[in-house]
Amino acid sequence: MVKRIDWEFIVPIKIYIFDVEYEVDSCSASGMAYNGCTDIKRTSVTMPTGGYVIYGMAHQHSGGISSTFYGEDGQVLYSSLPTYGQGKVAGNEAGHIVGMSTCYPQPGSVKINDRRH
């Protein structure tokens, strides 16, 4: 089936992928007593152009507990949480991350400021 689309309603998008990789240090007994060996990493990225967030999701490996994206004002834009498998079949392996929650904000609700001005 062919569907006619009015080009006035199509908006170009740019996709940004933040590739963050690091090794988590081993946990010491004092670290376990202090914070349960939670390893927190933070980074700051300035977007090259303004626009709106239309989709967000993180990727983690086993041991991950969450990824949170903040706006310039420190407010949470969205968090992506892991789903751990509970079975023995592929796609539901016990103890392994088998999915991450996604963010689909209301269109126009999460604005990224344009730094070019």
Summary of the structure (lengths in Angstrom):
residues: 117
radius of gyration: 18.9
end to end distance: 44.5
largest distance: 64.1
contacts: 189
relative contact order: 0.21
helix: 9%
strand: 24%
